[in-house]
Amino acid sequence: MQNFLRTLAYNREEGGETVRSAAETFRLRQAHCLEATLLAAAILEHQGYPPLIINMDSIDHLCHAIFIFKTRTGWGAVARSREPGLHGREPGFRSIRDLVWSYFDPFIDKTGRITGYVQLNLDESGTDWRFSKRNLWKLEKFLVYTKHIPLRSSDERYQKFFRRYRKQGSLLDGSRWW
């Protein structure tokens, strides 16, 4: 699934903001993180995975969404982003919190720092996230306005990775599966 998401063009929303359903994303072969998450959820639910996602909130209000799943080896994720370090994770995390922490360092850029997260079931959003032909603004509000669990980090850790980002750019090291 992760390899398939990488084949999709990144939706930079040049014609205006979008929140496309899984079907529209598949048809257009273009996705930002939330749209890719919806597509992954729609496809993987046929393999028995519930449509669970994580929405990570940032200090700059640029959220990141990922599809999450659990196997016998732990929690993993499937995701799409402009930054490869924010793509999916192999299932091996013992908790959702540990999985979210794996995104903290690569999330740091000029303005980004994860401040909280929430786990949600897409079926509880009250939207037709699988097949709608219209933008899913209600789903976006569901993600943004649901109470997030704070993710507290030290300023020292943040500053260390912020300095590294300013010096060398993206924190992707190339050794991970995503």
C-alpha positions in Angstrom: 0.0 0.0 0.0 2.8 2.4 0.9 4.5 1.9 -2.5 1.2 2.5 -4.3 0.6 5.8 -2.4 4.1 6.9 -3.5 3.0 6.6 -7.2 0.3 9.2 -6.7 1.2 12.8 -7.6 1.2 15.0 -4.6 -1.8 17.3 -4.5 -0.4 20.8 -3.9 -4.0 22.2 -4.1 -2.9 24.7 -6.8 -6.5 25.2 -7.9 -7.8 25.7 -4.3 -8.0 23.5 -1.2 -9.5 20.1 -1.4 -10.5 17.2 0.8 -11.4 14.5 -1.7 -12.9 11.1 -1.0 -11.1 7.8 -1.5 -12.9 7.3 -4.8 -12.1 10.7 -6.2 -8.5 10.4 -5.0 -8.2 7.1 -6.8 -9.8 8.5 -9.9 -7.5 11.5 -10.1 -4.3 9.7 -8.9 -3.4 12.8 -6.8 -3.4 13.1 -3.0 -2.2 15.2 -0.1 -1.8 13.4 3.3 -5.5 13.3 4.3 -6.6 12.2 0.8 -4.0 9.4 0.7 -5.1 8.4 4.2 -8.7 8.0 3.1 -7.7 6.0 0.0 -5.5 3.7 2.2 -8.4 3.2 4.6 -10.9 2.4 1.9 -8.5 -0.2 0.3 -7.2 -1.8 3.5 -10.6 -2.2 5.1 -11.1 -4.9 2.4 -8.2 -6.7 4.1 -10.0 -6.5 7.5 -8.4 -3.3 8.9 -10.8 -0.8 10.5 -10.7 2.7 9.0 -8.5 4.2 11.8 -6.5 7.3 11.4 -4.3 9.6 13.4 -4.4 13.3 13.0 -1.3 15.1 14.3 -1.7 18.8 15.1 1.2 21.2 14.7 2.2 24.5 16.2 1.8 26.0 12.7 -1.7 24.5 12.2 -0.5 22.3 9.4 -1.8 18.9 10.4 -0.7 15.5 9.2 -3.0 12.5 8.8 -1.9 8.9 8.7 -3.8 5.6 8.3 -2.9 3.3 11.2 -3.1 -0.5 11.6 -2.1 -3.1 14.1 -0.5 -6.5 13.4 0.9 -9.1 15.7 4.2 -7.1 15.6 2.6 -3.8 16.7 1.2 -0.6 15.3 2.2 0.7 11.9 1.1 3.4 9.5 0.6 4.1 5.8 0.9 7.8 4.8 1.8 10.2 2.0 3.5 13.6 2.3 5.7 16.0 0.4 8.4 15.0 3.0 9.4 11.3 2.7 10.2 11.2 6.5 6.4 11.6 7.1 5.4 8.6 5.1 4.3 5.3 6.6 5.9 3.2 9.4 6.5 -0.5 9.6 4.3 -2.2 12.2 6.5 -2.5 15.3 5.4 0.2 17.6 3.9 -1.0 20.9 1.6 2.0 21.3 -0.1 4.7 19.3 2.0 7.3 21.3 5.2 5.6 20.3 4.1 5.6 16.7 3.3 9.3 16.9 6.7 10.0 18.5 8.3 8.5 15.4 7.0 11.4 13.4 8.1 14.2 15.8 11.7 14.7 14.6 11.0 14.5 10.8 8.0 16.9 11.3 10.3 19.7 12.4 10.8 22.3 9.6 10.8 26.1 9.3 7.5 26.3 11.2 6.4 22.7 12.2 6.4 21.0 15.6 3.8 18.4 16.6 1.8 19.5 19.6 -0.9 16.8 19.8 -2.6 13.9 18.2 -5.9 12.1 18.0 -6.9 8.6 16.9 -10.2 8.5 15.0 -12.5 6.0 13.2 -13.5 7.5 9.8 -16.9 5.9 10.1 -17.6 8.2 13.0 -17.1 11.3 10.9 -20.7 11.3 9.5 -19.3 11.7 6.0 -19.2 9.6 2.8 -15.4 9.5 2.9 -15.3 6.5 0.6 -17.4 7.7 -2.4 -18.4 11.4 -2.1 -17.9 13.5 -5.3 -17.8 16.7 -3.2 -15.1 18.0 -0.9 -15.3 16.7 2.6 -15.1 19.9 4.7 -17.1 18.2 7.5 -14.5 15.5 7.7 -11.7 18.1 7.9 -13.6 19.8 10.8 -14.1 16.4 12.5 -10.3 15.9 12.5 -9.3 19.4 13.5 -11.9 20.0 16.2 -11.8 16.7 18.0 -9.8 17.0 21.2 -6.2 16.1 20.7 -4.0 14.4 23.2 -1.1 16.8 24.0 2.4 15.6 22.9 4.8 17.5 25.1 8.4 17.7 24.1 11.4 19.5 25.5 12.4 22.8 23.9 16.0 21.4 23.9 15.0 18.5 21.7 13.0 20.7 19.4 15.9 23.2 19.1 18.4 20.4 18.4 16.4 19.1 15.4 15.4 22.6 14.3 19.1 23.6 14.0 19.7 20.3 12.1 16.9 21.1 9.7 18.2 24.6 9.1 21.7 23.2 8.4 20.8 20.3 6.2 17.0 20.3 5.3 14.8 17.3 5.7 15.6 14.8 8.4 15.1 11.8 6.2 18.0 9.4 6.5 17.1 7.0 3.8 17.3 3.9 6.0 13.6 3.3 6.6 11.0 1.4 4.7 8.8 4.3 3.7 
